[in-house]
Amino acid sequence: MRPFKGAKPNQFFVYQYSIDREEECGKIKHTQYLHLKNSDPRRIVATKLIKELGTTGSIIVWNQSFESARIRELSNQLPEFKNELLALIDRMVDVAVIFSKTWIYHHDMQGSASIKYVLPFICPDLSYKRLVISNGSDSQAFYTHLLEGKFNDAKAKKVVEALCEYNNLDTYAMVRVLRRVKEIVSETLADTQAQVIA
């Protein structure tokens, strides 16, 4: 892959995002972006993210330390967007905290707050195991090979679909996990109230 200006070995580059926006009626509006040109994706991704996420509302993430680190890197690399990008961090809410602090826990999670361990317990109908690309390392490797032209057209199309499917599950999984968490909280409160009344 062509080196980008100011790039360093093993440096993260944000080349893709997936956003699921839940409307008041409960409907999910999905948007995504995958940079498919062999060019520096940073400015395009930053511009699109700022536009997509606007200036108000919570931004739900899983593993805020990782996500905010990527945004901070972008803000340092693109100082003209610094204020807008850093403002996104201030709005982040980390769903993983619910599980890392064991407010909700099950032994099937194997002591991990990773979404890949939490999801099968919270939403058994969803799984990363069925995906062609099922982790970040594979995603980066396939993306690099894609830009280097190592796949024929048919294979490249499948890789693009797999990259999008993996990234899309990340955000849809958070929607489903949050819905289930709300149900668990409601069920727990109902049980508590019943015990008090009894």
C-alpha positions in Angstrom: 0.0 0.0 0.0 1.3 3.5 -0.8 2.8 5.2 2.2 0.9 8.3 3.3 2.5 11.6 4.3 3.6 11.5 7.9 2.8 7.8 8.2 4.8 5.7 10.6 5.3 1.9 10.8 2.4 0.0 12.4 0.4 3.2 12.6 -3.4 2.9 12.8 -5.3 4.5 9.9 -9.1 5.0 10.0 -10.3 3.9 6.6 -13.8 2.6 7.5 -16.8 3.4 9.7 -20.3 2.2 10.4 -23.0 4.2 12.2 -26.4 2.9 13.4 -28.5 5.8 14.4 -31.6 4.9 16.5 -34.5 7.2 15.8 -37.2 8.0 18.4 -39.6 5.6 16.8 -37.1 2.8 17.3 -36.1 2.6 13.6 -32.4 2.2 12.9 -30.8 4.4 10.2 -27.6 2.9 9.0 -24.7 4.7 7.2 -21.2 3.4 6.4 -18.0 4.3 4.6 -15.1 2.2 3.3 -12.2 4.0 1.6 -11.5 2.0 -1.5 -8.9 4.3 -3.2 -5.2 3.7 -2.7 -4.9 7.2 -1.2 -4.8 8.7 2.3 -8.2 8.1 3.8 -7.8 10.4 6.8 -9.3 13.7 5.5 -12.2 12.1 3.8 -13.1 9.9 6.9 -12.7 12.9 9.2 -15.0 15.1 7.0 -17.6 12.4 6.7 -17.6 11.5 10.4 -18.0 15.1 11.5 -20.9 15.5 9.1 -22.6 12.2 10.0 -22.3 12.6 13.8 -23.2 16.2 14.0 -22.8 18.3 17.2 -25.3 16.8 19.6 -26.3 13.5 21.1 -24.4 10.6 22.7 -22.0 8.6 20.6 -22.2 5.0 21.8 -18.9 3.0 21.4 -17.4 -0.2 22.6 -14.0 0.3 24.1 -13.8 4.1 24.4 -10.1 4.2 25.0 -9.4 2.7 21.6 -12.0 4.7 19.7 -11.0 8.0 21.3 -7.3 7.3 20.6 -8.1 7.0 16.9 -10.0 10.3 16.9 -7.2 12.0 18.8 -4.7 10.8 16.3 -6.9 12.1 13.5 -7.2 15.5 15.3 -3.4 15.7 15.6 -2.9 14.7 11.9 -5.6 17.1 10.7 -5.3 20.2 12.9 -8.0 22.1 10.9 -10.5 19.5 12.2 -9.1 19.4 15.7 -12.0 21.1 17.6 -14.7 19.2 15.8 -13.0 15.8 16.2 -12.2 16.3 19.9 -15.8 17.3 20.5 -16.8 13.8 19.3 -14.8 12.3 22.2 -16.6 14.3 24.7 -19.9 12.8 23.6 -18.7 9.1 23.7 -20.4 6.6 26.0 -18.7 3.3 26.5 -21.1 0.3 26.6 -18.3 -2.1 27.5 -18.2 -0.5 31.0 -21.4 -2.4 31.8 -19.6 -5.7 31.4 -16.0 -4.7 32.4 -17.4 -3.6 35.8 -19.5 -6.8 35.8 -22.7 -5.0 36.4 -24.0 -7.7 34.0 -21.9 -10.8 33.9 -22.2 -14.5 32.9 -19.6 -17.2 33.0 -20.0 -17.7 29.2 -18.3 -14.3 28.8 -15.1 -16.0 30.2 -14.1 -12.9 32.2 -13.9 -10.7 29.1 -15.8 -7.5 28.3 -15.0 -7.9 24.6 -18.0 -7.6 22.4 -17.1 -11.0 20.8 -17.6 -12.7 24.2 -20.5 -10.6 25.4 -22.6 -10.8 22.2 -23.2 -14.6 22.2 -24.5 -14.4 25.8 -26.6 -11.3 25.4 -27.8 -11.9 21.8 -27.3 -15.6 20.9 -28.7 -15.1 17.4 -25.8 -12.8 16.5 -22.2 -14.1 16.1 -18.8 -13.0 14.7 -17.9 -16.6 14.1 -20.1 -16.9 10.9 -18.3 -13.9 9.3 -15.5 -14.3 6.7 -13.7 -11.5 8.4 -14.2 -11.7 12.2 -11.6 -9.6 13.9 -9.7 -6.3 13.5 -6.3 -7.9 12.5 -7.9 -9.8 9.6 -9.8 -6.7 8.6 -6.6 -4.7 8.3 -4.8 -7.5 6.4 -7.6 -8.0 3.9 -7.9 -4.2 3.4 -4.2 -3.8 2.7 -4.2 -6.7 0.2 -7.3 -5.2 -1.4 -5.6 -1.8 -2.0 -2.4 -3.5 -3.2 -4.5 -5.2 -5.9 -3.8 -8.8 -4.8 -7.3 -10.0 -5.5 -9.1 -10.5 -8.8 -12.4 -8.6 -9.4 -14.6 -11.3 -8.0 -12.5 -11.9 -4.9 -12.1 -8.1 -4.4 -15.9 -7.7 -4.4 -16.3 -10.5 -1.8 -13.6 -8.9 0.4 -15.4 -5.5 0.3 -18.6 -7.2 1.3 -16.9 -9.0 4.1 -15.2 -5.8 5.4 -18.6 -4.1 5.4 -20.3 -7.0 7.1 -17.8 -7.2 9.9 -17.9 -3.4 10.5 -21.7 -3.3 10.3 -22.0 -6.1 12.9 -19.9 -4.0 15.3 -22.5 -1.2 15.4 -25.6 -3.4 15.0 -24.4 -5.6 17.9 -24.2 -2.5 20.1 -27.8 -1.6 19.3 -29.0 -5.1 20.1 -26.9 -5.3 23.3 -28.2 -2.0 24.6 -31.8 -3.1 23.9 -31.2 -6.3 25.8 -29.5 -4.4 28.7 -32.6 -2.2 29.0 -34.8 -5.3 29.1 -32.6 -6.9 31.9 -32.7 -3.7 33.9 -36.5 -3.5 33.6 -36.9 -7.1 34.5 -34.6 -6.7 37.5 -36.5 -3.6 38.7 -39.8 -5.4 38.3 -38.6 -8.4 40.3 -37.3 -6.0 43.1 -40.6 -4.2 43.3 -42.5 -7.5 43.4 -40.3 -8.7 46.3 -40.9 -5.4 48.2 -44.6 -5.6 47.8 -44.7 -9.2 48.8 
